[in-house]
């Protein structure tokens, strides 16, 4: 930073400390973050729609559907070259990378992430990548808020809060659903629901939605209103929908994780691009509705016009048969997540929020059509309602955000008449998915590693702690063959600690420990100096901490289970040091203060 700008910033920060309280300053920055996230959403959306209009309107429409095969491969290739030669760093997936930054990077996000998604996500989606823009929008806003917080010297708690504000502003701008956006930030980023966090999130959400209205007017991504009433007799049907949504969510998550694991085994980015790009191109060529985000398909389903999305099916099947329509729609549910996972695997940049809405809406519509045409229920159900509630069911199951799902659909439909079926379906879907899969798609990788921040404050604080900061290494080691006299003169006399690790001479592996209390009864009897050896005095520690595998939650549990005051640490099979309970608790208290922002 140039000296003149640095001096100007310093003068501003001094002025701010004098005249604006910390709380008021956070409120002001929350508004700015919401606005910046809204602008990011506007840029991403407009760039994507410009590319789609240019390609679909002028090429596919007037020339040949073979472009459905070519465009996804071309788009992913462009993204590959932009990342390799322009950005020159990996553009991480939006929300998972943001969660990792919160849990392990103290909320610091690299500067290039502020523009990385803007350069790559519109090309990925605009050229037919079967993913959404919500994740990249949140990632862009989060990077902006993180770097703004760094410049303004805000602490970790406020930095994390403002990342949540960025998410709220982004989602409010995209869907024009400010309450759902606020809840999304709380559910997904595990922010504390307190007055201190509520008002900044609310301000950011309002700022984001006002930005969207300024640029887009009343244009809404999901422009529909709920018209069909809910009846008490419909409850069993929505329970069935909740079960279907739960198992569809499990399918979504399992397939996504499996395909991602397959691509992780391919070391060459070029090979990943080739495999994923060709696979995606084939899918989009045969199933054109998989092209891009798919919100047009959702809107046609809600309006009761599924044939518009299915009329270009490769088999040229007659859509007059309802069972043909059901089969084709079910195929979209089956293949959408495969297309999305292939897009990510090939190196595309996007989010899974849109694929979740796409699959959820079609799943709900298919469920309604089956119930209405199986001949068992003469009164039938509302297909438009089931389409809307289906989105809620899949959001609750895949994203582990049931409240966000409920309020999002309630807000975009302009009323709360569907509130009861939304709650029923979301609760059942979430419960089923949670039974089979412990973490959401966003968090499953972090969850497996134990790096995930949760609403459990104790667990969250321990996750934020680094085991290296609590390991002490000023212990004098001895070997098993040392006699008592050598232990006294070479260890006890020189050591300031009352604990001695006994190490193998050749491998440095830990064979046992000796406490000063073990030595007191014999250390003054010089007749035993030659007779007693360390291997006769040592004993096994109550437990051992493995630095390469154990997380801080595991370390704390070992102290609780053993009641020990010190536990040895090993790394790669060798002795490394000790962790003391007192130092661990002191570090925990400090991190708790930082985490709470108090």
C-alpha positions as CSV (number, residue, x, y, z in Angstrom):
1,X,0.0,0.0,0.0
2,X,1.5,3.4,-1.0
3,X,2.6,5.6,2.0
4,X,0.1,8.4,1.2
5,X,-2.9,6.0,1.1
6,X,-1.6,4.3,4.3
7,X,-1.4,7.6,6.1
8,X,-4.9,8.5,4.9
9,X,-6.3,5.2,6.1
10,X,-4.5,5.6,9.4
11,X,-6.0,9.1,9.9
12,X,-9.5,7.6,9.1
13,X,-9.1,4.8,11.6
14,X,-8.0,7.2,14.3
15,X,-10.9,9.5,13.5
16,X,-13.3,6.5,13.6
17,X,-12.1,5.4,17.0
18,X,-12.7,8.9,18.4
19,X,-16.1,9.5,17.0
20,X,-17.8,6.2,16.0
21,X,-18.2,3.2,18.4
22,X,-17.2,-0.3,17.3
23,X,-20.8,-1.4,17.2
24,X,-21.9,1.5,15.0
25,X,-18.9,0.9,12.7
26,X,-19.8,-2.7,12.2
27,X,-23.3,-1.7,11.3
28,X,-22.0,0.7,8.7
29,X,-19.6,-1.9,7.2
30,X,-22.5,-4.4,7.1
31,X,-24.4,-2.0,4.9
32,X,-21.4,-1.5,2.6
33,X,-20.8,-5.3,2.5
34,X,-24.4,-6.0,1.6
35,X,-24.2,-3.4,-1.2
36,X,-20.9,-4.9,-2.6
37,X,-22.4,-8.4,-2.5
38,X,-25.5,-7.1,-4.3
39,X,-23.3,-5.5,-7.0
40,X,-21.3,-8.8,-7.3
41,X,-24.6,-10.6,-7.9
42,X,-25.7,-8.1,-10.5
43,X,-22.3,-8.4,-12.4
44,X,-22.4,-12.3,-12.3
45,X,-26.0,-12.5,-13.4
46,X,-25.7,-10.0,-16.2
47,X,-22.4,-11.5,-17.6
48,X,-24.0,-14.9,-17.5
49,X,-27.2,-13.9,-19.2
50,X,-25.3,-11.9,-21.8
51,X,-23.2,-15.0,-22.7
52,X,-26.3,-17.3,-22.8
53,X,-28.2,-14.8,-25.0
54,X,-25.3,-14.5,-27.3
55,X,-24.8,-18.3,-27.7
56,X,-28.3,-19.7,-27.4
57,X,-30.2,-16.9,-29.2
58,X,-27.9,-16.5,-32.2
59,X,-26.3,-19.9,-32.6
60,X,-28.3,-22.8,-31.1
61,X,-31.6,-21.4,-32.1
62,X,-30.7,-20.7,-35.7
63,X,-28.1,-23.3,-36.5
64,X,-27.9,-26.7,-34.8
65,X,-28.4,-28.4,-31.5
66,X,-24.9,-29.9,-31.8
67,X,-23.8,-26.7,-30.2
68,X,-25.2,-28.1,-26.9
69,X,-22.3,-30.5,-27.1
70,X,-19.7,-28.0,-28.1
71,X,-20.4,-25.1,-25.8
72,X,-19.9,-26.8,-22.4
73,X,-16.5,-28.1,-23.5
74,X,-15.5,-24.7,-24.9
75,X,-16.6,-22.9,-21.7
76,X,-14.8,-25.3,-19.4
77,X,-11.7,-24.9,-21.6
78,X,-11.8,-21.1,-21.4
79,X,-12.2,-21.4,-17.6
80,X,-9.1,-23.7,-17.5
81,X,-7.0,-21.2,-19.4
82,X,-8.2,-18.2,-17.3
83,X,-7.4,-20.0,-14.1
84,X,-4.0,-21.2,-15.4
85,X,-2.7,-18.1,-17.2
86,X,-4.7,-15.1,-15.9
87,X,-5.6,-15.8,-12.2
88,X,-2.7,-18.4,-11.8
89,X,-4.3,-19.7,-8.6
90,X,-7.0,-22.2,-7.8
91,X,-10.5,-20.6,-7.7
92,X,-12.1,-22.5,-4.9
93,X,-15.8,-23.5,-4.8
94,X,-17.8,-20.8,-3.2
95,X,-19.4,-21.8,0.1
96,X,-17.1,-24.7,1.1
97,X,-14.0,-22.5,0.6
98,X,-15.6,-19.8,2.7
99,X,-16.4,-22.2,5.5
100,X,-12.8,-23.4,5.4
101,X,-11.6,-19.8,5.6
102,X,-13.7,-19.2,8.7
103,X,-12.7,-22.4,10.4
104,X,-9.0,-22.6,9.6
105,X,-7.9,-19.2,8.2
106,X,-9.4,-16.9,10.9
107,X,-11.8,-15.5,8.2
108,X,-8.9,-14.4,5.9
109,X,-9.6,-14.9,2.2
110,X,-7.1,-14.3,-0.6
111,X,-7.5,-11.1,-2.6
112,X,-7.8,-12.9,-5.9
113,X,-11.0,-14.5,-4.8
114,X,-12.7,-11.1,-5.0
115,X,-12.6,-11.4,-8.8
116,X,-11.8,-15.1,-9.4
117,X,-15.5,-16.2,-9.5
118,X,-16.5,-13.1,-11.6
119,X,-14.1,-14.1,-14.3
120,X,-14.9,-17.8,-14.3
121,X,-18.5,-18.5,-13.1
122,X,-20.3,-16.6,-15.9
123,X,-18.3,-18.5,-18.5
124,X,-18.9,-21.8,-16.8
125,X,-22.7,-21.3,-16.6
126,X,-23.2,-19.2,-19.7
127,X,-21.6,-21.9,-21.9
128,X,-23.9,-24.6,-20.4
129,X,-22.2,-25.7,-17.2
130,X,-24.9,-27.4,-15.2
131,X,-24.3,-25.4,-12.0
132,X,-25.6,-22.2,-10.4
133,X,-24.3,-18.7,-9.6
134,X,-25.3,-18.5,-5.9
135,X,-22.1,-20.0,-4.6
136,X,-19.8,-17.8,-6.6
137,X,-21.8,-14.8,-5.6
138,X,-21.5,-15.6,-2.0
139,X,-17.8,-16.3,-2.4
140,X,-17.2,-13.0,-4.1
141,X,-19.0,-11.1,-1.4
142,X,-17.2,-13.1,1.3
143,X,-13.8,-12.3,-0.2
144,X,-14.7,-8.6,-0.5
145,X,-15.9,-8.4,3.1
146,X,-12.9,-10.4,4.4
147,X,-10.4,-8.1,2.7
148,X,-12.3,-5.0,3.7
149,X,-12.2,-6.2,7.3
150,X,-8.5,-6.8,7.1
151,X,-7.9,-3.2,5.8
152,X,-10.0,-1.8,8.6
153,X,-8.3,-4.0,11.3
154,X,-11.4,-5.7,12.5
155,X,-11.1,-8.7,14.8
156,X,-11.8,-12.3,14.0
157,X,-15.4,-12.3,15.4
158,X,-16.4,-9.2,13.4
159,X,-14.6,-10.6,10.3
160,X,-16.6,-13.8,10.5
161,X,-19.8,-11.8,11.1
162,X,-19.2,-9.7,8.0
163,X,-18.6,-12.8,5.9
164,X,-22.1,-13.8,7.0
165,X,-23.3,-10.4,6.1
166,X,-21.9,-10.8,2.6
167,X,-23.8,-14.1,2.3
168,X,-27.0,-12.5,3.4
169,X,-26.6,-9.6,1.0
170,X,-25.8,-11.9,-1.9
171,X,-28.8,-14.2,-1.3
172,X,-31.1,-11.3,-0.7
173,X,-30.0,-9.7,-4.0
174,X,-30.4,-12.9,-6.0
175,X,-33.8,-14.1,-4.7
176,X,-35.3,-10.8,-3.3
177,X,-36.0,-12.8,-0.1
178,X,-34.3,-10.8,2.7
179,X,-35.5,-13.0,5.7
180,X,-34.4,-16.2,4.0
181,X,-31.1,-14.6,3.2
182,X,-30.5,-13.7,6.8
183,X,-31.4,-17.2,8.0
184,X,-29.2,-18.7,5.3
185,X,-26.2,-16.9,6.8
186,X,-27.0,-18.1,10.2
187,X,-27.7,-21.7,9.2
188,X,-24.9,-22.3,6.8
189,X,-22.1,-20.3,8.5
190,X,-23.1,-21.2,12.0
191,X,-23.3,-17.6,13.2
192,X,-24.5,-16.9,16.8
193,X,-28.1,-15.8,16.7
194,X,-27.8,-12.8,19.0
195,X,-28.9,-9.2,18.8
196,X,-25.2,-8.3,18.1
197,X,-25.2,-10.4,15.0
198,X,-28.9,-10.1,14.0
199,X,-28.8,-6.3,13.2
200,X,-25.7,-6.4,10.9
201,X,-27.2,-9.3,9.0
202,X,-30.5,-7.6,8.7
203,X,-28.8,-4.4,7.4
204,X,-26.7,-6.3,4.9
205,X,-29.7,-8.2,3.7
206,X,-31.7,-4.9,3.2
207,X,-28.7,-3.3,1.5
208,X,-28.4,-6.3,-0.9
209,X,-32.1,-6.4,-1.8
210,X,-32.2,-2.6,-2.4
211,X,-29.2,-3.0,-4.7
212,X,-31.1,-5.7,-6.7
213,X,-34.2,-3.5,-7.0
214,X,-32.1,-0.6,-8.2
215,X,-30.5,-2.6,-11.0
216,X,-33.3,-5.1,-11.9
217,X,-36.4,-3.3,-10.7
218,X,-39.2,-5.9,-10.0
219,X,-37.6,-8.6,-12.1
220,X,-37.5,-11.8,-9.9
221,X,-35.5,-15.0,-10.5
222,X,-38.5,-17.2,-9.5
223,X,-41.5,-15.1,-10.6
224,X,-44.5,-17.0,-9.3
225,X,-47.2,-16.6,-6.7
226,X,-48.9,-19.3,-4.7
227,X,-52.5,-19.7,-5.9
228,X,-53.6,-23.1,-4.7
229,X,-54.9,-23.4,-1.2
230,X,-53.6,-25.9,1.4
231,X,-56.1,-28.3,3.0
232,X,-55.7,-30.5,6.1
233,X,-56.3,-33.6,4.0
234,X,-53.1,-32.9,2.1
235,X,-50.9,-33.5,5.1
236,X,-50.3,-37.3,4.3
237,X,-49.3,-36.3,0.7
238,X,-46.7,-33.8,1.9
239,X,-45.4,-36.4,4.3
240,X,-44.9,-38.7,1.3
241,X,-43.2,-35.8,-0.5
242,X,-40.9,-35.3,2.5
243,X,-39.8,-39.0,2.3
244,X,-39.2,-38.7,-1.4
245,X,-37.2,-35.5,-0.9
246,X,-35.1,-37.2,1.8
247,X,-34.1,-40.1,-0.3
248,X,-33.5,-37.8,-3.4
249,X,-31.2,-35.7,-1.1
250,X,-29.3,-38.8,-0.2
251,X,-28.9,-39.7,-3.9
252,X,-27.8,-36.2,-4.7
253,X,-25.1,-36.1,-2.0
254,X,-23.8,-39.6,-2.6
255,X,-23.5,-39.2,-6.4
256,X,-21.9,-35.8,-6.0
257,X,-19.4,-37.1,-3.5
258,X,-18.6,-40.2,-5.6
259,X,-18.0,-38.3,-8.8
260,X,-15.8,-35.8,-7.0
261,X,-13.8,-38.6,-5.5
262,X,-13.3,-40.1,-9.0
263,X,-12.0,-36.8,-10.4
264,X,-9.7,-36.3,-7.4
265,X,-7.9,-39.5,-8.5
266,X,-7.1,-37.9,-11.9
267,X,-3.9,-35.9,-11.3
268,X,-3.8,-34.0,-14.6
269,X,-6.1,-30.9,-14.9
270,X,-6.1,-31.5,-18.6
271,X,-7.5,-35.0,-18.3
272,X,-10.1,-33.9,-15.8
273,X,-11.2,-31.2,-18.3
274,X,-11.4,-33.7,-21.1
275,X,-13.3,-36.4,-19.1
276,X,-15.7,-34.0,-17.5
277,X,-16.2,-31.7,-20.5
278,X,-16.9,-34.5,-22.9
279,X,-19.2,-36.2,-20.3
280,X,-21.1,-33.0,-19.7
281,X,-21.3,-32.2,-23.4
282,X,-22.9,-35.6,-24.2
283,X,-25.4,-35.2,-21.4
284,X,-26.4,-31.7,-22.4
285,X,-26.7,-32.7,-26.1
286,X,-29.1,-35.5,-25.3
287,X,-30.9,-33.7,-22.5
288,X,-30.9,-29.9,-23.3
289,X,-32.8,-28.9,-20.1
290,X,-29.6,-29.6,-18.2
291,X,-28.0,-26.7,-20.0
292,X,-27.1,-23.9,-17.5
293,X,-28.9,-23.2,-14.3
294,X,-32.4,-24.4,-15.3
295,X,-34.6,-21.7,-13.8
296,X,-36.7,-21.5,-16.9
297,X,-37.5,-25.2,-16.5
298,X,-38.6,-24.5,-12.9
299,X,-40.8,-21.6,-13.9
300,X,-42.5,-23.6,-16.6
301,X,-43.2,-26.5,-14.2
302,X,-44.8,-24.1,-11.6
303,X,-47.0,-22.6,-14.4
304,X,-48.0,-26.2,-15.5
305,X,-46.1,-26.2,-18.8
306,X,-43.6,-29.1,-18.5
307,X,-43.9,-29.8,-22.2
308,X,-42.0,-26.6,-23.0
309,X,-38.9,-28.0,-21.3
310,X,-39.4,-31.5,-22.7
311,X,-40.3,-30.8,-26.3
312,X,-36.8,-31.1,-27.6
313,X,-36.2,-34.6,-26.1
314,X,-33.7,-36.6,-28.2
315,X,-36.1,-39.6,-28.5
316,X,-38.8,-37.4,-30.0
317,X,-41.3,-39.0,-27.7
318,X,-45.0,-38.0,-27.8
319,X,-45.8,-35.8,-24.8
320,X,-49.5,-36.5,-24.9
321,X,-49.0,-39.5,-22.5
322,X,-48.6,-38.3,-18.9
323,X,-46.4,-41.3,-18.1
324,X,-43.9,-40.3,-20.8
325,X,-43.8,-36.8,-19.3
326,X,-43.2,-38.3,-15.8
327,X,-40.4,-40.6,-17.1
328,X,-38.7,-37.7,-18.9
329,X,-39.0,-35.5,-15.8
330,X,-37.7,-38.2,-13.6
331,X,-34.7,-38.5,-16.0
332,X,-33.9,-34.9,-15.4
333,X,-33.8,-35.5,-11.6
334,X,-31.6,-38.5,-12.1
335,X,-29.1,-36.8,-14.5
336,X,-28.9,-33.2,-13.2
337,X,-26.6,-34.0,-10.3
338,X,-24.4,-36.1,-12.6
339,X,-24.1,-33.1,-15.0
340,X,-23.4,-30.7,-12.1
341,X,-20.7,-33.0,-10.6
342,X,-19.1,-33.4,-14.1
343,X,-19.0,-29.6,-14.4
344,X,-17.2,-29.3,-11.1
345,X,-14.9,-32.2,-11.8
346,X,-13.8,-30.7,-15.1
347,X,-12.8,-27.5,-13.4
348,X,-15.9,-25.4,-13.8
349,X,-16.7,-22.7,-11.2
350,X,-20.2,-22.5,-9.8
351,X,-22.6,-23.5,-7.0
352,X,-25.0,-26.3,-6.2
353,X,-27.9,-24.1,-5.0
354,X,-29.4,-23.9,-8.4
355,X,-29.1,-27.7,-9.2
356,X,-30.8,-28.3,-5.8
357,X,-33.7,-26.1,-6.7
358,X,-33.9,-27.6,-10.2
359,X,-34.0,-31.2,-8.9
360,X,-36.3,-30.3,-6.0
361,X,-38.9,-28.7,-8.2
362,X,-39.0,-31.5,-10.7
363,X,-39.1,-34.1,-8.0
364,X,-42.1,-32.4,-6.4
365,X,-43.8,-32.1,-9.8
366,X,-43.2,-35.8,-10.6
367,X,-44.5,-36.8,-7.2
368,X,-47.7,-34.8,-7.7
369,X,-48.2,-36.2,-11.2
370,X,-47.8,-39.8,-9.9
371,X,-50.3,-39.2,-7.1
372,X,-52.8,-37.6,-9.4
373,X,-52.6,-40.2,-12.1
374,X,-52.2,-43.5,-10.2
375,X,-56.0,-43.7,-9.7
376,X,-55.8,-44.2,-5.9
377,X,-56.6,-40.6,-4.9
378,X,-59.6,-39.1,-6.6
379,X,-59.1,-35.6,-5.2
380,X,-55.5,-35.3,-6.2
381,X,-52.9,-32.7,-5.1
382,X,-51.8,-29.3,-6.4
383,X,-48.9,-29.8,-8.9
384,X,-47.7,-26.2,-8.5
385,X,-47.7,-26.5,-4.7
386,X,-45.8,-29.7,-4.8
387,X,-43.3,-28.2,-7.3
388,X,-42.6,-25.4,-4.8
389,X,-42.5,-27.5,-1.7
390,X,-40.3,-30.0,-3.5
391,X,-37.6,-27.3,-3.7
392,X,-37.9,-26.8,0.1
393,X,-37.5,-30.6,0.7
394,X,-34.3,-30.9,-1.3
395,X,-32.8,-27.7,0.1
396,X,-33.4,-29.0,3.6
397,X,-31.9,-32.3,2.8
398,X,-28.9,-31.4,0.7
399,X,-27.9,-28.1,2.1
400,X,-28.9,-28.8,5.7
401,X,-30.7,-25.5,5.8
402,X,-34.4,-26.3,6.5
403,X,-35.3,-22.8,7.8
404,X,-33.7,-21.2,4.8
405,X,-35.7,-23.5,2.6
406,X,-39.0,-22.8,4.3
407,X,-38.6,-19.0,4.3
408,X,-37.2,-18.8,0.8
409,X,-40.2,-20.5,-0.8
410,X,-42.6,-18.6,1.5
411,X,-41.1,-15.3,0.5
412,X,-40.9,-15.9,-3.2
413,X,-44.5,-17.1,-3.3
414,X,-45.6,-13.9,-1.7
415,X,-47.4,-15.4,1.3
416,X,-47.3,-18.0,4.0
417,X,-50.3,-20.2,3.0
418,X,-47.8,-23.1,2.3
419,X,-46.0,-22.7,5.6
420,X,-47.4,-25.9,7.1
421,X,-46.5,-28.2,4.1
422,X,-43.2,-26.5,3.8
423,X,-42.4,-27.3,7.5
424,X,-43.6,-30.9,7.2
425,X,-41.6,-31.7,4.1
426,X,-38.5,-29.9,5.2
427,X,-38.5,-31.6,8.6
428,X,-38.9,-35.1,7.2
429,X,-36.4,-34.6,4.4
430,X,-33.8,-33.2,6.8
431,X,-34.3,-36.0,9.3
432,X,-33.9,-38.8,6.7
433,X,-30.8,-37.2,5.1
434,X,-29.2,-36.6,8.5
435,X,-29.7,-40.2,9.4
436,X,-27.6,-41.4,6.4
437,X,-25.2,-38.5,5.9
438,X,-23.7,-36.6,8.8
439,X,-22.8,-33.4,6.9
440,X,-24.3,-31.2,4.1
441,X,-22.7,-31.1,0.7
442,X,-21.2,-27.7,1.6
443,X,-19.5,-29.1,4.7
444,X,-18.9,-32.8,4.2
445,X,-15.2,-32.5,3.3
446,X,-14.5,-30.2,6.3
447,X,-16.7,-32.4,8.5
448,X,-14.7,-35.5,7.6
449,X,-11.5,-33.6,8.6
450,X,-13.0,-32.2,11.8
451,X,-12.5,-28.7,10.6
452,X,-16.2,-27.7,10.5
453,X,-17.5,-24.8,12.5
454,X,-20.9,-25.7,14.1
455,X,-23.5,-24.0,16.3
456,X,-22.0,-25.9,19.3
457,X,-19.8,-23.1,20.6
458,X,-17.4,-25.4,22.5
459,X,-16.9,-27.5,19.3
460,X,-16.5,-24.3,17.2
461,X,-13.9,-22.8,19.5
462,X,-11.9,-26.0,19.6
463,X,-12.1,-26.3,15.8
464,X,-10.6,-22.8,15.5
465,X,-7.6,-23.7,17.7
466,X,-4.3,-24.9,16.4
467,X,-2.8,-27.9,18.2
468,X,0.7,-26.5,17.5
469,X,0.1,-23.5,19.8
470,X,-0.5,-25.6,22.9
471,X,2.4,-28.1,22.5
472,X,5.3,-27.6,24.9
473,X,8.8,-29.0,24.0
474,X,11.1,-28.0,26.9
475,X,11.2,-31.5,28.4
476,X,14.5,-33.3,28.9
477,X,14.3,-36.8,27.5
478,X,16.0,-39.9,28.8
479,X,16.5,-43.4,27.3
480,X,15.5,-46.7,28.9
481,X,19.0,-47.8,29.7
482,X,20.0,-44.7,31.7
483,X,20.5,-45.5,35.4
484,X,19.1,-43.5,38.3
485,X,22.4,-41.6,38.8
486,X,22.4,-40.5,35.2
487,X,18.8,-39.5,35.4
488,X,19.5,-37.3,38.5
489,X,22.5,-35.6,37.1
490,X,21.5,-35.3,33.4
491,X,17.8,-34.8,33.7
492,X,16.5,-33.8,37.1
493,X,19.2,-31.2,37.9
494,X,18.9,-29.5,34.5
495,X,15.1,-29.7,34.0
496,X,12.5,-27.2,35.1
497,X,9.7,-29.7,34.5
498,X,8.5,-32.6,36.7
499,X,8.0,-34.9,33.7
500,X,10.5,-36.9,31.6
501,X,9.8,-38.7,28.3
502,X,11.6,-42.0,27.9
503,X,12.6,-42.4,24.2
504,X,14.1,-45.2,22.2
505,X,17.7,-44.3,21.4
506,X,17.5,-45.2,17.7
507,X,14.0,-44.3,16.7
508,X,13.0,-41.5,19.1
509,X,9.7,-43.3,19.6
510,X,8.1,-42.8,23.0
511,X,8.4,-45.9,25.3
512,X,7.1,-44.4,28.5
513,X,7.2,-41.5,30.9
514,X,8.7,-40.9,34.3
515,X,7.2,-38.4,36.8
516,X,9.2,-36.6,39.4
517,X,6.9,-38.2,42.0
518,X,8.1,-41.6,40.7
519,X,11.7,-40.6,41.5
520,X,11.3,-38.9,44.9
521,X,11.3,-42.1,47.0
522,X,14.6,-43.3,45.5
523,X,16.5,-40.3,44.1
524,X,18.3,-39.6,47.4
525,X,19.5,-43.2,47.9
526,X,22.8,-43.2,46.2
527,X,23.1,-47.0,46.7
528,X,20.4,-47.4,44.0
529,X,22.1,-45.0,41.5
530,X,23.8,-47.9,39.6
531,X,21.1,-50.5,40.1
532,X,17.8,-48.9,39.0
533,X,17.3,-48.1,35.3
534,X,14.8,-45.9,33.5
535,X,13.0,-48.8,32.0
536,X,12.2,-50.1,35.5
537,X,10.9,-46.7,36.7
538,X,8.9,-45.7,33.6
539,X,5.2,-46.4,33.0
540,X,2.8,-45.9,30.1
541,X,1.1,-42.5,29.8
542,X,-2.7,-42.5,30.3
543,X,-3.1,-41.7,26.6
544,X,-1.2,-40.3,23.7
545,X,-2.0,-37.4,21.3
546,X,-1.3,-38.0,17.6
547,X,-0.5,-34.6,16.1
548,X,-1.1,-35.9,12.6
549,X,-4.5,-37.3,13.2
550,X,-6.1,-35.9,16.4
551,X,-8.2,-32.7,16.3
552,X,-8.5,-30.3,19.2
553,X,-11.9,-31.9,20.0
554,X,-10.1,-35.3,20.3
555,X,-7.4,-33.8,22.5
556,X,-9.9,-32.2,24.9
557,X,-11.8,-35.5,25.1
558,X,-8.6,-37.4,26.0
559,X,-8.0,-35.1,28.8
560,X,-11.5,-35.5,30.0
561,X,-11.4,-39.2,29.8
562,X,-8.1,-39.7,31.5
563,X,-8.1,-36.9,34.1
564,X,-4.4,-36.3,33.2
565,X,-2.6,-33.0,33.5
566,X,-0.1,-33.7,30.8
567,X,-0.3,-36.0,27.7
568,X,2.6,-36.7,25.3
569,X,2.4,-35.9,21.6
570,X,3.8,-38.0,18.8
571,X,4.2,-37.1,15.1
572,X,5.1,-39.7,12.4
573,X,5.6,-42.2,15.2
574,X,8.2,-40.1,17.0
575,X,8.0,-38.2,20.3
576,X,7.2,-34.5,19.7
577,X,6.3,-32.9,23.0
578,X,3.6,-32.6,25.7
579,X,0.3,-30.8,26.0
580,X,-0.7,-29.6,29.5
581,X,-4.3,-29.2,30.5
582,X,-3.6,-25.8,32.0
583,X,-2.1,-24.4,28.8
584,X,-4.9,-26.0,26.7
585,X,-7.6,-24.4,28.9
586,X,-5.8,-21.0,28.8
587,X,-5.6,-21.1,25.0
588,X,-9.3,-22.2,24.9
589,X,-10.4,-19.2,27.0
590,X,-8.4,-16.8,24.8
591,X,-9.9,-18.3,21.6
592,X,-13.4,-18.1,23.1
593,X,-12.9,-14.4,23.8
594,X,-11.8,-13.9,20.2
595,X,-14.6,-16.0,18.8
596,X,-17.3,-14.1,20.8
597,X,-15.8,-10.7,20.1
598,X,-15.9,-9.7,23.7
